[in-house]
Structures are given as C-alpha cells and as structure tokens.
C-alpha cells in the first residue's frame, strides 16, 4: 500500500514506515539518567553541535520527503534529541534541510501517525519526541529482533564492515586538528560514561570519525548502519557483556590514536578488528536458523 504525500510525491509504504518504526524503537536513557558527568561538561555543547551539523544537513540524495523522515529518525535514534524533548523549530529545520515547509510537515505527520512524535498545544507547545520504549534486556529479546530483521541484519553488518574501516583510514589522512581534538574528547567521555550511556558515546564517536573522513556518502552510510544496528549494538554494550565492552574500548582507543598520528593503515586495521569483534558477537545471538540461512547464501562466519 502506498499513500500520497502531497501533489506529485509518493510517501513510503506502510511497510517502510513500519521499518522506520522499528528503528526508532530505541533503548534511550531515562531523562534522570542524562545528568552531565564532570568529564562530559566541556563536551556537551560541542557534541550537540556535531550531531546537529551532521543530522540536519541539506536533503539532497533521494525523495525530499523520505530523506527528511530518515534524518529525523536518525536524530531521535542516535541521541541528538532526547525523549520528551522538542524538535528544533520548523523554520530552523526548513533552513537546515533546505526543503519546503510542506515537505517537513508531511514528514512530521508520518512520524506522528506512527507514535514517534507528539504535538503539544499551548504556549509551551510544539513537536516533541515521544517517550522511549523498553530496551533489549535478554538474549532472547535480542534474538527475536534479529529474526525480525532477517537478511537486513546481515546486510547491515556487511555494509558496516565495508565502510567504517575506510572511514577511519580517510579520517587519519584528512581530519583537521579540530576534528582530531574532538575525537579525543569524545573518546574520553566514552571511556568514563556510565553503562547506560556508553552506547550514546559509542555511536557519537563513530559518527565523528565518519565526519572527519570528509566524504558525504561515507557519512551517510555510517549513519544508516549505526541506526539499523542500534538496538543490538546497545544490547552488547550492557554490563553483562563487560568483556566485549572492554575490548571495544581498547580498539576505540587504537583507532583514535592512529588517526591522531596520521597512520591511515593502522586506523583502518584497528577499526576492522573492532567491527569484526562486534560482528562476531552479533552473529552469536542470531538464531541457528538464521545462521544456517546465512551459510546457504555462501557467506562464511
């Protein structure tokens, strides 16, 4: 079923919006857990500026309506806007996305209809991010999500393995001194973050590396895969996955250090090792039937 989104424009199908809905069902920290730690104080505004710059770039590649929905989904999913917080004003979003007000309102309406945004009336009204849903708490819940994702899970892991190491390699040769300093500060915040906040800093670090690579298409690909895998990557960052978290932290440090020293091959190799580690863990929580199907497609573990 396809519904019209204004004259001459086609909106995503209900199935597409359903997949966006699953992406937006993010395990977000509760508001009381978002208190700023001392180590984060100097970073909060700079990180917010980075996410705003990346996520609210002009829309250009596809249908303006579809891409606007995706960009807003990314902003919500990756923590640029917290549950219960307002979206930026319409005028700001129109200027940043470089779209019409009609296109923006259609995108907002699509997300509202599926329960991810809510409109409040009155003096303090506006468009707000809806309250978050529960995160994944058990391996059984993670396996269920993996089954729901089907082949898209393996395709997302393949995409991540292809683009994120290259982003790290390019960042090592292209990053500005300011970008490197920002990476080091984000890494510091990631290493000192509480378990419930580590995924937020993890995704921010990967986005910052992709932004430092100075390639719009690479950045878009990294954003897409970070959103697609968000729930599962959040699950493996939980306290009972402490061994994985420690290893990931060590590899993050190696990536940032290599970028800072302009060692492009070392940055790529460290990111490849990091992606391989998380991919292996993700595959281990996938149901046996999915692994069998994967092997049947000729793709080894």
C-alpha positions as CSV (number, residue, x, y, z in Angstrom):
1,X,0.0,0.0,0.0
2,X,1.3,3.4,-1.0
3,X,-0.1,6.7,0.3
4,X,0.3,10.1,-1.4
5,X,2.3,12.8,0.4
6,X,1.2,15.9,-1.4
7,X,0.8,16.6,-5.1
8,X,3.2,14.6,-7.3
9,X,5.0,13.0,-4.4
10,X,4.9,9.4,-3.1
11,X,5.3,8.6,0.6
12,X,7.0,5.4,1.9
13,X,4.7,2.4,2.1
14,X,3.2,1.3,5.4
15,X,5.9,-1.4,5.4
16,X,8.6,1.2,5.0
17,X,7.2,3.3,7.8
18,X,7.0,0.1,9.9
19,X,10.7,-0.5,9.5
20,X,11.4,3.1,10.4
21,X,9.2,2.4,13.5
22,X,11.3,-0.5,14.5
23,X,14.5,1.6,14.0
24,X,13.0,4.3,16.2
25,X,12.1,1.9,19.0
26,X,15.4,2.8,20.6
27,X,16.6,2.0,24.1
28,X,17.1,5.6,25.2
29,X,18.4,6.6,28.6
30,X,15.8,7.8,31.0
31,X,15.8,11.6,31.5
32,X,17.0,11.3,35.1
33,X,20.0,9.3,33.8
34,X,21.0,12.0,31.4
35,X,22.7,14.2,34.1
36,X,26.0,15.5,32.8
37,X,29.1,13.9,34.3
38,X,32.1,16.2,35.1
39,X,34.1,14.5,32.3
40,X,31.3,15.4,29.8
41,X,30.8,19.0,30.8
42,X,33.2,20.5,28.3
43,X,31.9,18.2,25.5
44,X,28.2,18.5,25.7
45,X,27.8,21.6,23.5
46,X,30.5,20.6,21.1
47,X,29.0,17.1,20.6
48,X,25.5,18.6,20.3
49,X,26.9,20.9,17.6
50,X,28.5,18.0,15.8
51,X,25.3,15.9,15.8
52,X,23.2,18.9,14.7
53,X,25.7,19.6,11.8
54,X,25.7,16.0,10.7
55,X,22.0,15.1,11.1
56,X,20.4,18.4,9.9
57,X,22.4,18.8,6.7
58,X,20.6,19.8,3.5
59,X,18.5,17.0,2.0
60,X,19.8,16.1,-1.5
61,X,20.1,12.4,-2.5
62,X,16.5,11.0,-2.7
63,X,12.9,12.0,-2.3
64,X,13.0,15.0,0.0
65,X,10.1,13.6,2.0
66,X,11.7,10.1,2.5
67,X,15.1,11.6,3.4
68,X,13.6,14.0,5.8
69,X,11.8,11.2,7.6
70,X,15.1,9.3,7.7
71,X,17.1,12.3,9.0
72,X,14.7,12.9,11.8
73,X,14.7,9.2,12.7
74,X,18.5,9.3,12.9
75,X,18.4,12.4,15.1
76,X,16.0,10.7,17.5
77,X,17.7,7.3,17.4
78,X,21.3,8.5,17.9
79,X,20.5,10.9,20.7
80,X,20.6,14.3,19.1
81,X,17.1,14.8,20.5
82,X,16.1,13.0,23.7
83,X,12.7,11.5,24.6
84,X,10.3,14.2,25.8
85,X,12.4,17.0,24.2
86,X,11.1,19.3,21.5
87,X,12.4,19.2,17.9
88,X,14.1,22.3,16.6
89,X,11.6,25.0,15.4
90,X,10.1,24.3,11.9
91,X,11.8,27.4,10.5
92,X,15.2,26.1,11.6
93,X,14.6,22.6,10.2
94,X,13.4,24.0,6.8
95,X,16.5,26.1,6.5
96,X,18.9,23.3,7.6
97,X,17.3,20.6,5.4
98,X,16.7,23.2,2.6
99,X,13.2,21.8,2.0
100,X,9.7,23.3,1.8
101,X,7.6,23.7,4.9
102,X,5.0,21.4,3.3
103,X,7.6,18.6,2.9
104,X,8.7,19.0,6.5
105,X,5.1,18.9,7.9
106,X,4.4,15.7,5.8
107,X,7.5,14.0,7.3
108,X,6.5,15.1,10.9
109,X,2.9,13.9,10.3
110,X,4.2,10.5,9.1
111,X,6.3,10.0,12.3
112,X,3.4,11.3,14.5
113,X,1.0,8.9,13.0
114,X,3.2,6.0,14.0
115,X,3.7,7.2,17.5
116,X,7.3,8.6,17.5
117,X,6.5,12.3,17.7
118,X,3.7,14.1,19.6
119,X,2.2,17.5,19.2
120,X,1.5,19.7,22.3
121,X,-0.7,22.7,22.2
122,X,-0.5,26.0,24.1
123,X,2.3,28.5,24.9
124,X,4.9,25.8,25.5
125,X,3.6,23.6,22.7
126,X,5.4,22.2,19.7
127,X,6.6,18.9,18.3
128,X,8.2,16.6,20.9
129,X,9.9,13.2,20.8
130,X,7.6,10.6,22.2
131,X,8.7,8.6,25.3
132,X,11.0,5.7,24.6
133,X,10.1,2.1,24.7
134,X,11.9,-0.6,26.7
135,X,15.4,-1.7,25.6
136,X,16.5,-5.2,24.9
137,X,17.2,-6.9,28.2
138,X,17.8,-10.6,27.4
139,X,19.5,-12.7,24.7
140,X,16.0,-14.0,23.8
141,X,14.8,-10.5,23.1
142,X,17.9,-9.8,21.0
143,X,17.4,-13.0,19.0
144,X,13.8,-12.1,18.4
145,X,14.8,-8.7,17.0
146,X,17.5,-10.4,14.9
147,X,14.9,-12.7,13.4
148,X,12.6,-9.8,12.7
149,X,15.4,-8.1,10.8
150,X,16.1,-11.1,8.7
151,X,18.6,-10.6,5.9
152,X,18.7,-6.9,6.5
153,X,20.7,-7.7,9.7
154,X,23.5,-9.4,7.7
155,X,23.4,-6.8,5.0
156,X,23.8,-4.1,7.6
157,X,26.8,-5.9,9.1
158,X,28.3,-6.3,5.7
159,X,27.9,-2.6,5.0
160,X,29.4,-1.7,8.3
161,X,32.4,-3.9,7.6
162,X,32.9,-2.2,4.2
163,X,32.5,1.4,5.1
164,X,33.6,2.0,8.7
165,X,37.3,0.9,8.3
166,X,37.6,3.0,5.2
167,X,36.1,6.0,7.1
168,X,38.8,5.5,9.8
169,X,41.5,5.3,7.1
170,X,40.4,8.5,5.4
171,X,40.0,10.3,8.7
172,X,43.7,9.6,9.5
173,X,44.7,11.4,6.4
174,X,42.0,14.1,6.1
175,X,40.9,15.1,9.7
176,X,41.6,18.6,10.7
177,X,43.3,19.3,14.0
178,X,40.0,20.4,15.5
179,X,38.4,17.1,14.4
180,X,41.2,15.1,16.0
181,X,40.8,17.1,19.3
182,X,37.1,16.4,19.2
183,X,37.6,12.7,18.6
184,X,39.9,12.5,21.6
185,X,37.4,14.3,23.8
186,X,34.6,12.1,22.7
187,X,36.7,9.0,23.4
188,X,37.4,10.4,26.9
189,X,33.7,10.7,27.5
190,X,33.0,7.3,26.1
191,X,35.6,5.7,28.5
192,X,34.2,7.5,31.5
193,X,30.5,7.0,30.7
194,X,28.1,5.0,32.8
195,X,27.0,1.7,31.2
196,X,23.5,3.1,30.3
197,X,25.2,6.0,28.4
198,X,28.1,4.2,26.7
199,X,26.1,3.4,23.5
200,X,25.3,7.1,23.0
201,X,29.0,8.0,23.2
202,X,30.0,4.9,21.1
203,X,27.7,6.0,18.2
204,X,28.8,9.6,18.5
205,X,32.5,8.5,18.2
206,X,31.7,6.5,15.0
207,X,29.8,9.4,13.6
208,X,32.6,11.8,14.4
209,X,35.2,9.5,12.7
210,X,33.0,9.4,9.6
211,X,32.6,13.2,9.6
212,X,36.3,13.6,9.9
213,X,36.7,11.4,6.7
214,X,35.3,14.3,4.8
215,X,33.0,12.2,2.5
216,X,29.3,12.8,2.5
217,X,28.4,9.4,1.0
218,X,30.6,7.6,3.6
219,X,29.0,9.6,6.4
220,X,25.5,8.8,5.1
221,X,26.4,5.1,5.0
222,X,27.8,5.1,8.6
223,X,24.7,6.9,9.9
224,X,22.5,4.4,8.2
225,X,24.2,1.3,9.6
226,X,24.5,2.8,13.1
227,X,20.7,3.3,13.1
228,X,20.0,-0.1,11.7
229,X,22.1,-1.9,14.3
230,X,21.5,0.5,17.1
231,X,19.3,-1.8,19.4
232,X,21.7,-4.8,19.0
233,X,24.8,-2.7,19.5
234,X,23.3,-1.2,22.6
235,X,22.5,-4.7,23.8
236,X,26.1,-5.9,23.6
237,X,27.3,-2.8,25.5
238,X,25.3,-3.8,28.6
239,X,27.2,-4.5,31.8
240,X,26.9,-8.3,31.5
241,X,28.8,-8.0,28.2
242,X,31.7,-6.4,30.1
243,X,34.4,-8.4,28.3
244,X,33.2,-7.2,24.9
245,X,32.9,-3.6,26.2
246,X,36.5,-3.6,27.5
247,X,37.8,-4.9,24.2
248,X,35.8,-2.4,22.2
249,X,37.1,0.4,24.4
250,X,40.7,-0.7,23.7
251,X,40.1,-0.8,20.0
252,X,38.4,2.6,20.0
253,X,41.5,4.0,21.7
254,X,43.7,2.4,19.0
255,X,41.6,3.9,16.2
256,X,41.6,7.4,17.6
257,X,45.3,7.2,18.4
258,X,46.1,6.1,14.9
259,X,44.0,8.9,13.4
260,X,45.8,11.4,15.6
261,X,49.2,10.1,14.4
262,X,48.1,10.2,10.8
263,X,48.6,6.4,10.5
264,X,45.9,5.6,8.0
265,X,46.5,1.8,7.7
266,X,46.7,1.4,11.4
267,X,43.4,3.3,11.8
268,X,41.8,1.0,9.2
269,X,43.2,-2.2,10.7
270,X,42.1,-1.2,14.3
271,X,38.6,-0.4,13.0
272,X,38.4,-3.7,11.1
273,X,39.3,-5.5,14.3
274,X,36.6,-3.6,16.2
275,X,34.0,-4.3,13.6
276,X,35.0,-8.0,13.4
277,X,34.6,-8.3,17.2
278,X,31.1,-6.8,17.3
279,X,30.0,-8.7,14.2
280,X,31.1,-12.0,15.8
281,X,29.1,-11.2,18.9
282,X,26.0,-10.1,16.9
283,X,26.1,-13.3,14.9
284,X,26.3,-15.4,18.1
285,X,23.0,-14.1,19.3
286,X,21.3,-14.7,15.9
287,X,19.1,-17.8,15.9
288,X,20.5,-21.0,14.4
289,X,18.1,-20.9,11.5
290,X,19.4,-17.5,10.5
291,X,23.0,-18.7,10.7
292,X,22.0,-21.7,8.5
293,X,20.4,-19.4,6.0
294,X,23.5,-17.3,6.0
295,X,25.7,-20.2,5.2
296,X,23.3,-21.3,2.5
297,X,24.0,-17.9,0.8
298,X,27.7,-18.8,0.8
299,X,28.8,-16.3,3.4
300,X,31.1,-17.7,6.0
301,X,31.1,-16.7,9.6
